[in-house]
Amino acid sequence: MSEPGALGPPRRDQGLALTTAFLSLFSIVGVALYGLPFFYDFFVTDLGWTRQQVTSGNALSKLLVGPLFGFLAGVIVDRFGPRRLMLAGIAMAGLALVGLGGTTTLSAFYFFYLFNALGYVCGGPLPNQVLLSRLFDKGRGKAMGFAYLGIGIGGMLVPLLAYALIEQFGWRLALRLLGALIIVLAFPAAFFVREPPAEPGGSTATAEPVSIVPVLKRPAFYLLALGSMASIGAIGGTIQNMKLYLALDKGMAQGLVAQVLSLVLAGSIGGRILMGWLADRWPRKRVMLLVYLIVAGAIPLLAVAPTTVALKAAGFLFGVGLGGDYMIIPLMAADLFGLKVMGRLMGIVLTADGVAEALVPMAVATIRDHTGTYTLGFVLLVALAALGAIAVTLLPSRGAATTPAPARTLE
């Protein structure tokens, strides 16, 4: 508990919020987002779909859900808090995987992918970032780093778990079991977590949210959005096509591909710990630039790795950059623009990220379908990652865009 007179929330609330964020991100991002591409080659081989059709489920769902619901989700979080939105998101993500396990038509595939995208918007990074940002200040970097370990651990385990389930039950039942696992793991913690106060000592909702218009007039906002879109697009394009590339183009066995993908997310665990630690010691801009440079450097290594050992090493390095990427964006946003507009701000940024994460994987897959090789697709991914790094270098330092939010005591 906080000491008498301290502005910080009780340690119990902080601990339960960390647990909730960890399990939510483990399930919705680690299992659902990173688990689904492991099944792409089965849709290609068993149902006769093209790579472009398989990756377009992710694209169409994000393009529809992001613009329509991303900012709305941010408004709901700012006004009512993140808890209820998270509960809905967890249920939708789990049911989406159950539905995808039984689909045989493209229309059903698109419908359940749409449902999965809704689950990601409502229960994924957005509400969890706001939840932790409102409860942590001085240790916000470490809190984000711990919570985002859920993504890394979930993403590291899901290829191995999916492979084992596929071997035992087939890929369709495996998908359904993963969907049930999401709900069983994440829903109870989100049900019991308390809504955090919008401000220290304040209520859990703000009747009159602060206007976001001044933020939208600042060049720093657009630089942050551009950098985030470019890097997230590069990461999404790589992740969404990696199983197709390794299993179908390079002919790797399913078990070996599972090991490589697991190493990518294992690297993300180290990346989240390292970048969370650095974010509490270095300027966040410097940490963000380091993350983006790692992503830009690792993608070509994945494409040209001459041996299995080299491929695994490149995958681990890529994972380090992946791990820091999603985590550093809300930390940088809080530094530049404060907490009062955090939900709506991240709603816009994550919507923009969703567009990039939708279009880039499908573009890379389309290039592969038309050229017979992923070479030009990998060039596109590296260029996007480099663009993200350039945008970050132009961002102002902390405090240049706005006055930091009031500090609160954690001890």
N, C-alpha and C positions, 0 to 999 in steps of 0.2 A: 504494500500500500504506500501511497505517497505520504510524506511527512506532513504534519499539520500545517496548513497555510500554503502548501505547495500548489502550484497551478496544474501540475501533471495529473493525469488520470491514474486510478489505482493500478497496481501491477497485475492484479487478477484480470482486469479488462485488457491490458496490454498483452498478457500471455494468451488469453482466449482469442484475441484478435489475430495474433501471430499464428496460432494453431489453425484458425479458420482460413486465413489467407493462404497458408501453406497447403492445406488439404484442397482448397478450392482450385488453386493454381496447379497442384499436382494432378487433379482430375480433369479440369476443363481444358487446360493448355497441355500439360504433360501427356495425359492419356488420350484425350479426344483430338487435339490439334496435331500432335506429333505421332499419334498412333494410326490415324487414318491413312496417311501416305504409305504405310507398310502394307496396306491391302490393295493399293492401286493396281499392281501387276495382275492380281487375280481378276479384277474387273476387266482388264485388257484380255487376258488369256481365256477366261471362262465365258465372258459375255460378248467378246469380240469388239469391244469399244476401242477407240483410238486414244492415244495419250492426251490429245487436245480435249476430247470428250471427258475423260476422267478428271483432268485438272480443272475443267470448266465448272465442275460442281462447286469447288472452292471459290472460283472466280465469281460466278453468278450470285452465289449466296452472299459473299462479302459486298459486292457492288449494290445489291438490293438492300441488305440489312444495314450496312454501315451508314450510308447517307440518310436512310429513313429513320433509323433508330439510335445511331451513335450519339448525336447531340441530345436527343430526347432522354437517353439514359443518363447523360451527364446532368441534365436539368433535374431529373428525378433524384439523383444522388445528392446534388446540392440542396434540394429542398426537403427531402424526406430521409436521407441517409442511405447507406449502401446495402443494409441487411436484406430487406425484402426483395430487392432486385437480384441479389446473389442467390437467394432461394429459388427464384424462378429460373435463373440461368442454369443452375446445377441440374434441375429437373429436366430442362429442355435438352441440355447437352447429353445427358444419359439416355433419354428416350430417342434422340437422334441416332445414336449408334445402334440401338436395338432395331430401329427401323431400317437403317442401312444394311444390317445383316440379312434382311429378308428381301431386299429390292432386286427386281429383275428388269426394270425398265428405266430409261433415262429420266423420265418425268418423276418417278418415285425417288430416284437417286438425287435429283435436284431438290425435291421437296424436303427430304430429310437433311440434306446438306444445308438448306436454308434454316431449318430448325436448329442445326448445330451452330450455325453462325449467330443466331439469336442467343443461344446459350452462352457463347463466347462474349458477346457484347454485354449481356446482363450479369454474368457471373464470373467473367475473366479478369483481366488486368484492371479495367476501369474502377469498379467498386472496391477492389482490394487496395489499389493505390490510394484512393481517398480514405479508406478505413485506416490504413497505417499512417498516412500523412497527418491525419487529425489526432492520432494518439501518440505519435512520436515526433520529436523535434531534434534534439541533440544527437540522438542515436538513430535517426531516420535511415541513414545509409545501411547500417547493420540490420535494422528491422526489415527493410526492403530486400537486402541480400539474403536473409534467412528465409523469408516468405517465398522468394523466387527460387530458392533451392527446391521447392516443390515441383516447379516446372522441370528442373534438371533431373531430379530423382524419378519423377513420373516418366519423363521422356527417355531416360536411361533404361528403365525397367520394361517399358511397354513393348519394345521390339522383341526382347527375350520372352516376355510373357505371352505376347501375341504369337510368336513362333511356336511356343510350347502348346498353346491352346489350339492353334491350327493343326499341328501334328496330331493332337488327341481328338479334336472334335470337328475339324474342318473350319474354313475361314468364316463361314456365315455364323455359326454358333459362337465362334471366338469373338466376333464383333458384338454380338448380343451380350455376351458375358462381360465384356469390357464396359458396355453401356450401363449394365446393372452395377458394376463396381464403382463407377463414378458417383451414382446416387448414394450408395451405401457409405462411401467414405466421406463425402463432402457435405451432404445435407444436414446431418445432425449437428455438426459444429456451427454451421451458419445459422441454424435454428436458435441456438442458445447464445450466440454472441450479442452484445448490446450495441445499440446504435451509438456511435461516438458523437461527442458534442462538436458543433461546427466551429466553435471558438472555445478557448480555455474558460471553464466556468460557465459556458453558455448552454443553451438547450440543444437538443439533438436535431433541430431543424431551424432553418433560417427563413422567416416569413418574407423578408425582402432581400433576395440575393443581390450582391454587389454587381453592378453592370460589367459585362465582359467587353463592351465596346472599346474602352481605352486600350485594352490588351490587343485587340484586333487592329489597332492603328500603329502598332509598333513593328518595325522591321524584324526585331528579334523573334517575334512569334512565327513569322513566315520562314525565317532561316531554320528555326527549330523544327517546324513541320516538314520543310524540304529535306533536311538532313535525316529526320526520322523516316520519312517515306522512302528515301533512296536506300538507306541501309536495311530497313525492314523488307523492302522489295527484294533486295539481293539475298537476304537470308531466306525469305519465303520461297523465292525461285529455286534456291539450292535444295532446301529441305523437301519441297513438294516433288522434285524430279529425281532426287537421289536414289530412291528405291528402284524407279524405272530404269535409270541409267546403269546402276550396278547389277540388277537382276536380269534385265532384258538385253541391254547393249553390251555389257561386259561378261554376262553369263555366269555371274557369281551364284553360289549355292545360297538358299534361303537362310541357313544358319549363319553363314559368314556375313551376309548382308546385315542380319540382325546384330551381329557383334559390332560392325562398323557404325551403324546407326546408334547403338547403345553407347559407343565411345564418344560420339558427337555430343550426346546429352550428358555423359559423364564429364566431359570437358566443360560443359556449361555450368556444372556445379562448382568447379574450381573457379570459373570466370565470375560467377555471382559472388562467391566469397571474396575473391581478390578485389573485384571492382567495388563491392560494398564497403570493404575495408578502406580502399583508396578514396572512395567518395567522402568519407568522414575525415580525411587528412589532406587530400589534394583539392585544388579547385575542380569543381564538377566538369567544367569545360575541358580540362586536360584529360580527365578520365574518359569522357565521352569521345574525344578525338582518338585516344588510345584504342578504345573498343572498335571504332569504325575502321581504323587502320588494320587491326587484326583480321576483321572480316574481309577487307579488300585483299589482304595478302594470302589468306587461307584458301579462298575459292579456286584460284588457278592451281594450287597444290593438290586439291581434291581431283581436279580434272586430269592432271598429267602424272599422278603418282605411279611410279613404275612397278612397285611391289605392294604386296598386301600390308607389309609393315609400314611402308611409307604412306599408304592410303589411311591406315588407322591413325598414324601420327598426324596427318593433315586433318582428319576428321576431329581429333581431339582439339587441335588448335582452333579450328573453325568453331567448335563448341565453346571455347573460352570466350570468343568474341560474341557468339550468340547469347551466352549467359549474361554478359554485361549489358547487352543492347537494350532489351526491354526494360531492364531495371533502371538504367541511368536516365532515361527520358523523363519520367515523372520527377526525379530528383532535380534535374536541370530546370524543369518547368516551375517547380516550387521555388527555386532560387530566383528565377527571373520575374515571376509574376505573382507569387504569394499563394496562400491556401484558399482564400475566399472564392476564387473562381476556378478552383482546381478541377471540380467535376466537369463543368462545361468546357474548360480548356482541354482537358484530356479526352473529353468526348469528341471534340473536333480533331485533335491530333490522331487519336486512335481510329477515327473514321477515315482520315486521310491515309493512315497506315494500312487500313483494311483495303482501300482501293489499290494501293501498290502491291499488297500481299495477294490480291486477287488477280491483277492483270499480269504481273511479272511471271509467275509460274506458268500461266496459260500461254503467254508469249513464248517462253522458252520451250514448252512442249510443242507448240505449233511450229516453231523453227525446226525442231527435231523431226516432226512428221514430214515437213516439206524438203528438208535437206538430207535426212538420213543420218545426221550427226548432231551432237550437242555442242560442237565447237563454237559456233556463233552465239549460242545461248550463254555459254560460259563467259564469252567476251562481254556480252550485255550485263551480266551479273557483276563482273569486276568493275565495269564503268559506273554502274549505279553505286556500288560501295565507295568508290573514289569520290563521286559527287557528294555523297553524304559527308565524307571527311572534310571536303572543301567547305560545305555549308557550316559545319561545326566551327571551323577556324574563324569564321566571320561573326560568331555569336559574341555578345558582350560578356563581361565578367559578372559574377554575382553582385547584385545591388545596382548595376548600371541601368537595368530596365525598371526596377521597382524596389521599394523598400522591403527587406525581408520581413516575413511574418514574425509576430512577437514570440520570443522564446518561452518555453515552458520547462519546468524542472521535472526530471525523471526520477531523481533519487528521493 
